[in-house]
Each structure stands twice: as C-alpha cells, then as structure tokens.
Amino acid sequence: METNNNQMPQYNNGSSAQAPQFNNVTPMPPTSAPTGNAEHFKKYGLLSLVFGLVYGFCLYNNHASITYPIFMAGALIILKLFRAKDGFSLLADCHGKKGLGVFYVVSLMLLSIHRCMTTSSALEFLERLAIFLLFFSFIVYLYVDTTGFDIGAWFLSLLCVIFKPLEHLARPISDHKAYKITNGKIVDNEKKKTITAVFLGISIAIPLLIIIIPLLCSADLVFENFLSSIKFDFDISEDVYHGIMMFLTALLGFWSAYTIITSMVLKELRIKVKGEGTTNPVIAITFTSIIGLVYVLFCAIQLLYLFSGSIALPAGYTYAEYAHEGFYQLLAVCILNIIMVSICQAFFSKSKVLKILLTLIATCTYIMIASSAMRMILYVEVYHLTFLRLFVLWFLVVLCFWLAFLIASMYVKNFPVFRACMVAITLAFLAFIYSNPDYQIARYDLTAAEEQIDDYDSVKSYICNNLSYDAVPAIIDNEELMNAFETAHYSRYSEIYIDSKKYSGFRRFNISYYIAMQYLK
C-alpha cells in the first residue's frame, strides 16, 4: 500500500523519532491574569482619591484651624460611602449595633471642632493624638468582630490597622493596573515609556527649579519683579515647596485610605481572643500578697501624715515640699498597680484568694491616687497652677475610672473594660478641653497671687510666655499684663505678631486667635 506523503507521521510512545518542527508558527506570549483586584479599585479608588485631596488641603501644615472639622466631616462622609459600597452602615458594627457608632461620630466631630477653638500647643498634641486613636478605634469597631476583646486585644488591633497596610505598599498600583486590564485600557509599551519619561523629567526639573529660580531672582531684580507680577505677592520658592508638600500629603492620604479600607474588607486583621488565663494563680497570690502588705503600710502612713496632719513632719519639711517630693513617683506606682491588676486578670486562672488580693491592691491604689491628688492640690495652693499640674489632676480622675472598670470586670463576667474606659476617657477629655484650660489657669493664678511660681519667675512670666492666646480673655482687665503678653507675642524685627501667618486666611482661621486679636489690637 502506498504511503500518503501528505499524512502526518505517527509516533508511538517508545519511538526515538524527533518531534515535528513548526517553523512557520509564531509562539504567542502566555497571558497572565492581573495580580491586583480590579473590583476593589473600581469601588474604593475614586473615594480614596477624594479623601487624599481633602486631607492634603485641610491638614497640610495646618492643624489648628476651621478646616479640621471640615476634614473630619468629609472623612466621615467618605467612610459612610465606603461602607455603603459593601451594603453596610456607618454606625453599625458587625452585629448591627449602632449605639457606640453614634458615640464615635459625635466625639470625633466635637474633638475636631475644638481644634479651631484653641491655640494651645499642648492641647494641639493631645487632641491630635486623641483623634488619631479614636478614629482608628472606630475603624476596628466597624470592620472587626470585637467580641471578647480585652484592652490588650484592642491595642493590638489598633497597631495592626495602622501598620498592616505597610505590607501592601503597591496595592493601589496593582489594583489600578488590574482595573485597566479588565476594562481594556492597556497602554502600549511605547506610550507607556513616553509617559514614564515625561514624569521622570518633571520630577527632575521641579527640585532643580526650586534651587535655580531663587538664585536667578537674587541675581536679577527685573526677573524677580517679572515673576512677582504673575501673582500678587507670589513667593516662588515657598509656594512651589508648599504646593509639592501638599500634593505629597494628599498622596499619603489617598494611599492610607485605600490600603486601610481594602485590608479591612479583605479581613486581613485577625486578632485571636485570649480568653481566661490558665497560669497557676499561686504565683500571683504569692507576689500580690507581699506587695499588698507593703501597700497597706504605705497607705496607713498616707492617712496619718497627709490627710489627718496629726503627726509632725520630719524637720525641715513644709507640707508643700512633702507633697511635691513624691508625687510623680506615687503616680508611677498607681499606673504600675493598674497594669499589674490587668495582667493578673488576663494571665492567671480564676481564684477567690487572688480576687480578694487584687481588690485590696485596687483599694490601696485609690488611697494612693487620693494622696497624689492631695499632694498636688497642696503644691498648687503654694506655687499656683500650670498646665502640667492641671493635666495630672485630670489624669488622676482618669485613673479612677480605669481602676473602677477593672474592679467591675473581676466581679462581672465579660465586662467590656476597653469600651467602658474608652467612653469614660473620651468624655473626660472632652470636658477637659472645652473647659478652656489656659483660660482657667490664667484666671486662677491672677486671683491667687502674683508671687513666685515654682521654676518660673512669676505668674506674669508664666502667663505671657507659656500660655496660649486662649488665656487673653482672662487678663483683659489687667492692662500691665496685657501689654506684657502682647510684647511676648510680638516680633520687633518684622513688626507683626509671631503667629499672624500661622492663623491668617480662611484655611488657617482660628477662633481663639481671632478673639485674642480683638483685645490685643
């Protein structure tokens, strides 16, 4: 039978013949699926960009103005839209409960509103820290099942929310690329190279211009006048710098919003609930009983010396010196006691004896807190009030709340210690900041006396050099002090108030500064 040369040759498994060559076939490159998540970029990309723009405009180089509540309102609206994309409410947690969500939203707005009502640098730090922690706690509340969380689990979850996105630096880029591939918007290689080259050229030109333009302006007055005429009072170097930094701030806001939300949606935050402790309680009983005996002796001395005053102090001691000498050490012991009670509850097995000893230590801690408060009050009566002294008195009140909730958790199963502490501390902090501490300090010190005030020359010196514009309404009846305050905040070199630029214009408008200027002018 003739062989048909047009037929394909047959090969069996054991054949050593070579495989046929297809020289006229061009192999196609393998197609790979996009590594990013196109759906995520479609849902969250634009909202994250809007958040970044709001964040950059409102908060760049501007943390005590009317734009802060505007930013917070915008952030909460954007968060609501994020949640709506997945069919959830802004206020409800994983179990559908909304009570705590309302508290978060109202508290965040009240904290943000106060940012434009004070010029105190101490309050600026404390309020920004409080807003930061409370906002991320709100994120955990919305996206994570926190049933059974203790204080340690909450703090760990906050750290994870803040740092977990660092694992996904390129996620916005990969998700955007996947979105473009999904929608058939792939840029060809040549065009992509051109775009990349243009952006690279711009990125090289901008820092060079920041250096070159000021040099040319200083070299030629005509050139400087020409550039200045483009915009009214336009400072090339400063405006370009702030423009770049605002853009980078907005970029940071976009990246943070996108990576945090996508991490939460993907449930990358997993905190294991520890449950009841299993360590032998005899260990805790041993060391707490020894420490408890020392505390009982110490508290007895406090009751005799500090509260009753029935026993004479050692020679050379005044009550003010005695009060001030051990205040901060005693405060440290109080904090250590609270931590010790928390650890014993978390790691050791339940024991009635241990519970009694911890209750004893907690009771002694209350006596120590009262002793600390009495010491500070005695010291303030002699050396008057400062922001730090007022703040530590407030902090002692916070410790009382925290300790009370720890005691309650010993006798009430599944008592939500963290949530109770968070709500109580937030309310106490709101009361503290809205009481206008600098105003209250100035008013108290002026009423008390104008004598020496500890390490400051005088009450007058402290008010002028250490208090903010918040204190001005308290000193308006004292013409000498008003003049001294004005001098302290006035720059004789530029003939303006030192903070005039910091609080000028709509973006930096501050109510406290505005009110103070009405009196000082």
Secondary structure, DSSP 8 states (H G I E B T S, - for coil): ----TTS-----TT--------TT----------SS-HHHHHHHHHHHHHHHHHHHHHHTT--SSTHHHHHHHHHHHHHHHHHHHTT--SS--TTS--HHHHHHHHHHHHHHHHTTS---HHHHHHHHHHHHHHHHHHHHHHHS--TT--HHHHHHHHHHHHHGGGGGTTHHHHHHHHHHHHTT----HHHHHHHHHHHHHHHHHHHHHHHHHHHHHHH-HHHHHHHHHHSTT--HHHHHHHHHHHHHHHHHHHHHHHHHHHHHHTT--------S--B-HHHHHHHHHHHHHHHHHHHHHHIIIIII--S---TT--HHHHHHHTHHHHHHHHHHHHHHHHHHHHHB---HHHHHHHHHHHHHHHHHHHHHHHHHHHHHHHH---HHHHHHHHHHHHHHHHHHHHHHHHHSTT--HHHHHHHHHHHHHHHHHHT-HHHHHHHHHHHH-SS-BTTBS-HHHHHHHHS-GGGGGGSTT-HHHHHHHHHHTEETTTTEETTTTTT-SGGG--HHHHHHHHHH-
